Amino acid sequence: MSKILVACEFSGKVREAFRKQGHDAWSCDIIPSDDNSPYHIQDDVLSHLNDNWDMMIAFPPCTYLCVSGARWFKDRKPQQENALDFVHNLMCSDIPKICIENPVGVISTRIKKPDQIIQPYEYGHGETKKTCLWLKNLPKLKPTNIVEGRENRIHKMAPSKNRGKLRSITYDGIAEAMAKQWGNLI
């Protein structure tokens, strides 16, 4: 049984996709899990990188990293530097297989270009949301169900108290593709 860390995930989508495939998968975030799972560690993930994981799928917060917030970058330099340091620490951990996921943003220019860019419509969801993947010892994800009806729902989401949280939840089709395609590599 493989030991998988799903970093910066509160929804449990990716954790549960890997658990359904028989893996010992744990999510870790500084906020509680939405599903109240006993397989969620509420803590700073950096404190758990050396816990003998076989794989890590990480979703670092994009607030200070993605291009949708570029107009505020000049006023948020310290926060952006902290966010980039956090991503760098995740990427450089000793975990053998790593995927870092984030929207298009400054990781590409400040750390390295992504290994792959995916879209929800390639995994059964009729939406667009260009998403970058930085991969270590993992192959590119293969599309599983390319669909029509491509809409930018995330961009059009109305302002709300939970907007940021709702925009960051991984699509089920992508979570399932990660678990099925990468779970068999361990």
N, C-alpha and C positions, 0 to 999 in steps of 0.2 A: 504494500500500500504506500503510495507516494504522499509526501507531506508538502502541502501547497499553502502558501501565504498569499492572500488577496489583500493587498495593502490599500488603505484609504478607501475602503468600501463599507458603506453603511447599509446598502440595500440588500445585500446577501445574494444578489443575482448570480454573480460569477462563482462565489463560494458554493452555492447550492448546485450549480451546474456541474462543478467538479465532484461534489459529494455524490450526486446521482450516478456518476461514472465510477464510484467506489474509492475515491481518494480521501485522504485525511486532510480536508481543506478547512482553513480558518480565515475569517476576515479580521482585519484590524483597522480601527479608526479611533480618532479622539472623541467621536460622538457615538452614542449607542446605536445598535443595529435597529433597523426598522422592523425586522421580523422577530426581535427578542430571542435570537438564536443563542444556544449555549456554546456555539462554535464561533463566537465573536469575542475578540479581545478589544476592550475599550482602553486604549493607551496610545502613546506615541509609537508608531511602527519602527522608528529607528532603534528603539530599545529591544526589538525582537528580530532584527536581521540576522543574528548569529545563533538562532535556535534550530539549526540543522534542517532547513527547508530544502526540498528538491527543486522547487520552482516558486517564483513570485510573479504575480500579475499585479501591477501597481497603477493606481489611478490618482496621481498627485493632484491636489486642488489647482485649478487652472486660473483662479481669480487674477493673479498677477503675471500670468504667463501667456494667455491666449490673445490672439489679435482682436477679438471682440472688445477687449478692454484697452486697446492701444492708446486711445485718446487720453487715458489717465496715467500712462506709464511715466511721464516726466515728473509727476507728483508722487510717485510710489516707488522710487528707485530702491530704497532699503528693503521694502517688502518683496520686490522682484528679485533682488540679490539673495534674500533668504529662501525664496521659493526655488530659485535655480540651484542653490546649495543643497536643498532638500532632494531635488531630482537627481543631482549628481551623486549624492550619498546612496540613493536607491540603485542607480545604475552601476555604481562601483562596488556594490556589496558582493560577498563571496558566494552568493546563491548561484548554483550552476546554470539555471535557466531563468531568464528574466524577460518580461514584457512590461514596458512602461507605455501607458496610454494617455494621450492628451490631445486637445484640439490643436489646430495649426497655431503656432505662436513662436515665442522667443527661444524655446528649447532648440529649435532647428538652426537658429543662427548663433546662439551662444554656447551650446554644448555640442550638438551634432545633428545632422539631418536624419529624419526618420528612415527606418528600413522599409516601411510600408505605410500607405494611406488607404484606409477603408471607408466605406459608406454603409449606413444601415440598410439601404435598398439592396445591397449585395447579400444580405442575410435575412430576407423575408419581411422587411419593414419598408413601407412606401414613403420613405423620408430621406432627406439629405442631411448629413452632419459629417463633414470631412473630419476624419479622426486619424491621428498619427500614431504609429506603433514603433517603438524602439525595441529591437529584439536582440537578445543574447542567447546563443545556442538554441534558437527556436526558428523553424521555417516560417515563411509568410503564411498568413491565414488564407485559405482558399474560399472563395465565395460559395455559399451553400444554396441560395435561393434568390436569384436576381429578380426583382419585381418592378412593376411600373408604378405610376401614381406618385412620382417623387415630389415631395413637398418639404419645405424648410420649416417644419413645425416648431422646432426648438428656437429658431430665430424669432418666430412670430409669437412666442409664448407671452401672454400678458404679464405685466409686473405683478408680483405678489410676494408675500413674506417667504414662501418656500420656493421661489422661482429658481434660484441657484441650485438648490438641492434637487429639484425635479429635472433640471437640465442635465445633471451629471449622472443620472441613473443609466446603467448599461442596458442596451437592448437585449431582450431574451435570445434572439437569434445569434447575436455576437457572442454572448456568454456561452451558449451551447456549442458554437463552432470552436471556441477556445478550448473548452473542456474535451470535446470529442477529438479534435485534431492534435492538441498538444498533450492531453492527458495520456495518450498512448505512447509518448516518447520517453517516458520515465521508466 
